Amino acid sequence: MNQSPSELDQPLDGPPGPDLEPDAPSRPGPLPDLKRKTAKSIVWTAVRIGSDYLFSFAIFAVLARKLGPEAFGVFALAAAFAEVVRVLPAAGFTSALQRAREVSPEMADTVLWGSLAVASIGAAAMALLARPIGMLVGEPAVAPLLVGLGLTLPVSAAGGTHIALMLREFGHKAMASRSVASNLLGGAAGLAAAWGGWGAWSLVVQRAVSELVGTVMAWQAYPWWPGGAFSTRVLRELSGYSITMTYNQVLSVALVRVQDVIIGRFIGTAAVGQYRTAWRTVDLVAQGMIMPFTQVALPTLGRLQDDLPAFRKAYLRITSVCSAVAVPAIVGFALIAPDAIPLLFGAQWRPAAPVAQILGLMAVPFTHNRFAAPALATLGRYTTLARFSSLQLILTVVMSIAAVPYGLVAVAGAYVARAYLMLPLQMWVFKRYSGLGYGELLRSVAPAFATSALMAAAVVGLDAAAGDALRARHLYLVTAIPVGALVYLGGLWLLARRFVIEQLRDLRGLMAARGQAG
């Protein structure tokens, strides 16, 4: 699911719109205050994302056991097209609110009504094109699911403005309870439908109920009622940012989902289910670790975009902490995937395990890409992002089509190879526009990568020495996970003790400030 000398003062796309770029006097408070807000937001976003992904993963595991690869494959093919349409109102309008210097009632009204209009048009287009899309992917059962998913788009768009306004004010605590409730109720509805024999429609029901509950709670948490002040002037001011960011977001979703369409067309629907489940499992681990940081990074970096030294310092700080959490989680899951996936989802999902192992190699691109794109966006480099995303998509399509005759593992390998092929170019682009050198970037994430490599060596060594014996006693996972965690933490303490002490000190300060506020 699924965001730089004198050159830096000249945005590549021309001067930004006056309502979208904060000027220096509007900067909120001193940097320590922003740092404290950022830390608190990360904590609450971690609670929200953690609960979100915990419930999602639990429900996903039960539904996977009940429904099987075929049903998941049909839904994944429908979702591949629905997700492209779903990002249009969010990328086109609501994300602009998080970057605005001030949000007037007129702007908020325009964003909400504009989002609803785009979502409704998208739902109608999906209904009209559902049958041709089903024929394109070679699976007629996709068509009715597309119509059902289309009906959820206006519901989701109705809450997008309220969510954006909450995030502007670092309202991540309210978002946490919203996510828990929507996932619980949506999951319960999906499970009930699955046990009622609804098949792939169970996943549509889950999505619909989650979106409805999430929208209702967003309106309740941020008590703003829209008026009728729709403004074409505001729409024009937003369009410079919105059009390019919408294009980038569409390409981002297509980049992930285009492989589903290729696999469905050339291998089959059940294979799509296996591939999407492998991807979803790795992505749940990755996003659960990375999302708390990326969702806070955009507003934080946005407030520092005119102060490049502070911008670079904040960027390095956020990415170093995120890498220390995300990289070992992604690598660790890839190591235990052959044992974990059949245990979680059932023996029918065993073919997904080697795919998940290959996708685990995305740990390095994941942790860089999830921050570089939003950071470039805050610096106004929208056209650069669009060109880069277009090249990524073209390479993914070409390399995936070349790999698909060799099976799912080859398709996953093509995706990973494309990511590493593009990584040096992305680092060069980021250096050009942010001023951050390769050495600074690499040093900020080196402790996480080095200690994750030590952890991987320890787990592989354990498997080679005693894996079979531990599996015979059903003790492999309960042994490998603690061993990997202890080796990683010990390695981090030995190789990056200063970094660990800094994070513990900041955490104590945050907890102390919270206690005083209470």
Secondary structure, 3 states (H helix, E strand, C coil): CCCCCHHHHCCCCCCCCCCCCCCHHHCCCCHHHHHHHHHHHHHHHHHHHHHHHHHHHHHHHHHHHHHHHHHHHHHHHHHHHHHHHHHHHHHHHHHHHHHCCCCCHHHHHHHHHHHHHHHHHHHHHHHHHHHHHHHHHCCCCHHHHHHHHHHHHHHHHHHHHHHHHHHHCCCHHHHHHHHHHHHHHHHHHHHHHHHCCCCCHHHHHHHHHHHHHHHHHHHHHCCCCCCCCCCHHHHHHHHHHHHHHHHHHHHHHHHHHHHHHHHHHHCCHHHHHHHHHHHHHHHHHHHHHHHHHHHHHHHHHHCCCCCHHHHHHHHHHHHHHHHHHHHHHHHHHHHHHHHHHHHHHCHHHCCHHHHHHHHHHHHHHHHHHHHHHHHHHHCCCHHHHHHHHHHHHHHHHHHHHHHHHHCHHHHHHHHHHHHHHHHHHHHHHHHHHHCCCHHHHHHHHHHHHHHHHHHHHHHHHHHHHHHHHHHHCCCHHHHHHHHHHHHHHHHHHHHCHHHHHHHHHHHHHHHHHHHHHC
